[in-house]
Amino acid sequence: MRALRTVGAVLTLCAAAWLSAVAPAAADSGDGKDGKDAPTEAGTNFRTATEIEPGQKATAAASTGDYLYWVFPAAAGQVPKVEATLKLPDGASRHGSATWQLDVYDGLRRHQPCASGTPARRAAQQDASVTVSCTLRQVRSWSERWANDPLQGAYYVRLTVVDLPAQDLGLPVDADIEASVRDTGGAHADGGDVTPLNPALRAGPAPGTDSAQADGASSDSEDDKGGDVRHAVAEPEDGWGSGWWSDRWVWTVIGAALAALAGIGGYTLTRGPRAPSRPPIDA
């Protein structure tokens, strides 16, 4: 009975350790927003991509055939997912079916394959809308030079039509897009760390403003020489490491529990039968 009580106490401690390790990860995985208004337009290339926050739904009005670009941040240990819905023109104004495609690129503009989802979908002429989605692999904090692993930093989303009748080019469409990140832990399990792939944008006043320098010297502004440089996306609130929690904690707890159970079992089997108690001998 004492051995069973000891085993029960060990299992209780393991369960408490498990919950304490998983709880921070669940708390960090929320798709928080800091109150910014959702974007209502999209960029037309990588440099003009519109920044969106995870969990924020952005919209854009465009023409069929346009390339629409957004960018969002993803930290190590997270699994990014992008989903876009296009509201198509009335079927009477279209001349056939069309294929819409969603592509995701990392901060080095490397195309990232989808682990799941439907990144390309064909919409029939009578369809009123079409939805495409892409879930990437888990973002890593470090990778080999030859690998194409997703790394922490900025992620670009490109949405466009790739196959349609030529007569339908220019028809109006409305796009709704949302990027989300799911924290799966393991932020410190890769054995290294790299600088986030977050391209720097050229600092200085916008072209055509009174403060812009006509000789182009703004490209060598103080911001570019070591001051605050504007990047493609803002750093997440919890940093690029996605919190302190790692899935190694879980495996450590499981290994400790198994070792404790093995020790208790071995002791129970090898200690032998207990000697019967004897009454005291009267003097």
C-alpha positions as CSV (number, residue, x, y, z in Angstrom):
1,M,0.0,0.0,0.0
2,R,2.8,2.4,0.8
3,A,4.3,1.8,-2.7
4,L,1.0,2.5,-4.3
5,R,0.6,5.7,-2.3
6,T,4.1,6.7,-3.4
7,V,3.3,6.0,-7.1
8,G,0.1,8.1,-6.8
9,A,2.1,11.0,-5.3
10,V,4.6,10.8,-8.1
11,L,1.9,10.8,-10.8
12,T,0.2,13.8,-9.1
13,L,3.5,15.8,-9.1
14,C,4.0,14.9,-12.8
15,A,0.5,16.1,-13.7
16,A,1.1,19.4,-11.8
17,A,4.4,19.9,-13.6
18,W,2.8,19.1,-17.0
19,L,0.0,21.7,-16.4
20,S,2.5,24.3,-15.3
21,A,4.5,23.8,-18.5
22,V,1.6,23.8,-20.9
23,A,-0.3,26.7,-19.3
24,P,2.2,29.4,-20.4
25,A,2.2,28.1,-23.9
26,A,-1.6,28.2,-24.0
27,A,-1.6,31.8,-22.7
28,D,1.0,32.9,-25.2
29,S,-0.8,31.5,-28.2
30,G,-3.6,34.0,-28.2
31,D,-4.0,36.1,-31.3
32,G,-3.9,39.5,-29.6
33,K,-4.4,42.8,-31.3
34,D,-3.3,46.2,-30.0
35,G,-6.4,48.1,-31.2
36,K,-5.1,49.2,-34.6
37,D,-7.6,49.6,-37.4
38,A,-7.7,46.7,-39.8
39,P,-6.1,47.5,-43.1
40,T,-8.4,48.2,-46.1
41,E,-5.9,48.0,-48.9
42,A,-3.1,45.7,-50.2
43,G,0.3,46.4,-51.6
44,T,1.3,45.7,-55.2
45,N,4.7,44.2,-54.6
46,F,7.0,43.0,-51.8
47,R,8.3,46.5,-50.8
48,T,4.8,48.0,-50.6
49,A,3.1,45.0,-48.9
50,T,0.5,46.0,-46.3
51,E,1.4,45.0,-42.7
52,I,-1.3,43.0,-40.9
53,E,-1.2,41.6,-37.3
54,P,-1.9,38.0,-36.5
55,G,-5.6,37.5,-35.8
56,Q,-6.5,40.7,-37.7
57,K,-8.8,40.5,-40.7
58,A,-7.8,42.8,-43.6
59,T,-9.8,43.7,-46.6
60,A,-9.0,45.1,-50.0
61,A,-10.8,46.1,-53.2
62,A,-9.0,45.3,-56.4
63,S,-9.3,44.3,-60.0
64,T,-9.1,40.8,-61.3
65,G,-5.5,40.3,-62.4
66,D,-3.9,42.5,-59.7
67,Y,-1.2,41.1,-57.5
68,L,-2.1,41.7,-53.8
69,Y,0.6,41.7,-51.1
70,W,0.4,41.6,-47.3
71,V,3.1,40.9,-44.7
72,F,2.8,39.6,-41.1
73,P,5.3,38.5,-38.3
74,A,5.9,35.0,-37.1
75,A,8.1,33.9,-34.2
76,A,10.0,30.7,-33.6
77,G,7.8,27.9,-32.4
78,Q,4.7,29.2,-34.1
79,V,2.7,27.7,-37.0
80,P,1.4,30.4,-39.3
81,K,-1.8,30.0,-41.2
82,V,-3.2,32.4,-43.9
83,E,-6.8,32.2,-45.2
84,A,-8.3,34.5,-47.9
85,T,-11.8,34.8,-49.3
86,L,-12.5,36.5,-52.6
87,K,-16.0,37.9,-53.4
88,L,-16.3,37.5,-57.1
89,P,-18.2,39.6,-59.7
90,D,-21.7,38.5,-60.8
91,G,-21.5,35.4,-62.9
92,A,-23.3,37.2,-65.8
93,S,-20.4,39.5,-66.2
94,R,-17.8,36.7,-66.3
95,H,-16.9,34.5,-69.2
96,G,-15.7,31.3,-67.5
97,S,-14.0,29.8,-64.5
98,A,-10.8,31.2,-62.9
99,T,-8.1,29.8,-60.6
100,W,-7.0,31.9,-57.6
101,Q,-3.8,31.2,-55.8
102,L,-2.3,32.1,-52.5
103,D,1.5,32.1,-52.0
104,V,3.6,32.7,-48.9
105,Y,7.2,33.8,-48.8
106,D,9.6,34.3,-45.9
107,G,11.8,37.4,-45.3
108,L,14.3,36.2,-47.9
109,R,11.5,36.0,-50.4
110,R,11.8,32.2,-50.5
111,H,8.6,30.5,-51.4
112,Q,7.4,28.4,-48.5
113,P,5.4,25.2,-49.2
114,C,2.1,24.6,-47.5
115,A,1.9,21.8,-44.9
116,S,-1.9,21.8,-45.3
117,G,-4.7,23.8,-46.8
118,T,-5.8,24.6,-50.3
119,P,-3.5,27.4,-51.7
120,A,-5.0,27.2,-55.2
121,R,-8.7,26.8,-56.0
122,R,-10.7,27.0,-59.2
123,A,-13.9,29.0,-59.1
124,A,-16.7,28.2,-61.6
125,Q,-18.4,31.0,-63.5
126,Q,-21.5,30.8,-61.2
127,D,-19.5,30.9,-57.9
128,A,-20.0,34.0,-55.8
129,S,-16.9,33.5,-53.7
130,V,-13.8,31.4,-53.4
131,T,-11.6,30.6,-50.4
132,V,-7.9,29.7,-50.4
133,S,-5.7,28.9,-47.4
134,C,-2.2,27.8,-46.5
135,T,-0.8,26.5,-43.2
136,L,3.0,26.5,-43.1
137,R,5.4,24.3,-41.2
138,Q,6.5,25.3,-37.7
139,V,8.8,28.3,-37.7
140,R,12.3,27.5,-36.5
141,S,14.8,29.7,-34.7
142,W,17.8,28.2,-36.6
143,S,18.4,26.2,-39.7
144,E,21.2,24.9,-42.0
145,R,22.3,27.1,-44.9
146,W,21.1,24.6,-47.5
147,A,17.7,24.1,-45.9
148,N,14.4,25.9,-46.8
149,D,13.0,25.8,-43.3
150,P,10.7,28.6,-42.3
151,L,12.6,31.0,-40.0
152,Q,11.4,33.7,-37.7
153,G,10.7,37.1,-39.1
154,A,8.4,38.6,-41.8
155,Y,6.2,36.5,-44.0
156,Y,4.8,37.9,-47.2
157,V,1.4,36.8,-48.7
158,R,0.6,37.2,-52.4
159,L,-2.9,36.7,-53.7
160,T,-3.7,36.7,-57.4
161,V,-5.5,34.9,-60.2
162,V,-3.4,32.6,-62.4
163,D,-5.9,31.3,-65.0
164,L,-9.0,33.0,-66.4
165,P,-10.5,34.2,-69.6
166,A,-8.8,37.3,-71.0
167,Q,-12.2,39.1,-71.1
168,D,-12.5,39.0,-67.3
169,L,-9.3,40.9,-66.6
170,G,-10.1,44.1,-64.7
171,L,-13.4,43.0,-63.2
172,P,-13.8,44.2,-59.6
173,V,-13.2,41.8,-56.7
174,D,-13.1,42.1,-52.9
175,A,-10.6,40.2,-50.8
176,D,-10.8,39.3,-47.1
177,I,-7.6,37.9,-45.6
178,E,-6.5,36.8,-42.1
179,A,-3.2,35.5,-40.9
180,S,-3.0,33.6,-37.6
181,V,-0.2,32.0,-35.6
182,R,-0.5,28.9,-33.3
183,D,2.1,28.5,-30.6
184,T,3.3,24.9,-30.5
185,G,6.3,25.4,-28.2
186,G,9.8,24.3,-29.0
187,A,11.1,27.8,-29.5
188,H,14.5,26.9,-27.9
189,A,14.7,23.3,-29.3
190,D,16.6,24.0,-32.5
191,G,20.1,24.3,-30.9
192,G,20.7,27.9,-32.2
193,D,19.3,31.2,-33.1
194,V,19.4,33.5,-36.2
195,T,18.5,37.1,-36.7
196,P,14.8,37.4,-37.7
197,L,14.3,37.7,-41.5
198,N,12.7,41.1,-41.3
199,P,13.8,43.3,-44.3
200,A,14.6,46.9,-43.6
201,L,12.7,49.5,-45.6
202,R,14.3,52.7,-46.8
203,A,14.0,55.4,-44.2
204,G,13.4,59.1,-44.9
205,P,10.5,61.3,-46.0
206,A,8.0,60.1,-48.6
207,P,8.7,61.2,-52.2
208,G,7.0,64.5,-53.2
209,T,6.9,66.0,-49.8
210,D,8.5,69.3,-48.9
211,S,11.0,67.7,-46.6
212,A,12.3,65.4,-49.3
213,Q,15.7,66.3,-50.6
214,A,16.0,66.8,-54.3
215,D,19.5,65.4,-54.6
216,G,18.5,62.0,-53.2
217,A,20.6,62.4,-50.1
218,S,17.7,61.1,-48.0
219,S,18.9,57.6,-48.7
220,D,21.9,58.2,-46.4
221,S,19.8,59.7,-43.6
222,E,20.7,59.3,-39.9
223,D,18.1,56.5,-39.6
224,D,20.0,54.5,-42.2
225,K,23.3,55.0,-40.4
226,G,22.4,53.4,-37.1
227,G,19.2,55.0,-35.9
228,D,15.7,53.6,-35.9
229,V,15.2,51.8,-39.2
230,R,11.7,50.9,-40.3
231,H,11.3,47.2,-41.0
232,A,8.7,45.2,-42.9
233,V,6.8,44.1,-39.7
234,A,6.9,45.1,-36.1
235,E,8.4,42.7,-33.6
236,P,5.8,40.6,-31.7
237,E,5.0,41.6,-28.2
238,D,6.6,38.5,-26.7
239,G,9.7,38.8,-29.0
240,W,10.9,36.5,-31.7
241,G,11.5,33.7,-29.3
242,S,7.8,33.0,-28.8
243,G,8.1,32.8,-25.0
244,W,10.3,30.8,-22.6
245,W,8.4,27.5,-22.9
246,S,9.8,24.6,-24.8
247,D,8.4,21.1,-25.5
248,R,11.6,19.8,-24.0
249,W,10.0,20.6,-20.6
250,V,7.3,18.0,-21.3
251,W,9.7,15.2,-22.3
252,T,11.9,16.0,-19.2
253,V,8.9,15.6,-16.9
254,I,7.8,12.4,-18.6
255,G,11.4,10.9,-18.3
256,A,11.6,11.9,-14.7
257,A,8.2,10.2,-13.9
258,L,9.2,7.0,-15.7
259,A,12.6,6.9,-13.8
260,A,10.8,7.4,-10.5
261,L,8.3,4.6,-11.3
262,A,11.1,2.3,-12.3
263,G,13.0,3.0,-9.1
264,I,9.9,2.3,-6.9
265,G,9.1,-0.9,-8.8
266,G,12.6,-2.2,-8.5
267,Y,12.7,-1.5,-4.8
268,T,9.4,-3.2,-4.3
269,L,10.6,-6.3,-6.2
270,T,14.0,-6.6,-4.5
271,R,13.4,-5.8,-0.9
272,G,11.9,-9.2,-0.1
273,P,9.1,-10.2,2.3
274,R,8.9,-8.2,5.5
275,A,9.7,-10.2,8.6
276,P,6.7,-10.7,10.9
277,S,6.7,-8.6,14.0
278,R,7.5,-10.4,17.3
279,P,6.0,-9.7,20.6
280,P,8.4,-8.2,23.2
281,I,10.1,-10.7,25.5
282,D,9.3,-10.3,29.1
283,A,12.4,-9.9,31.3
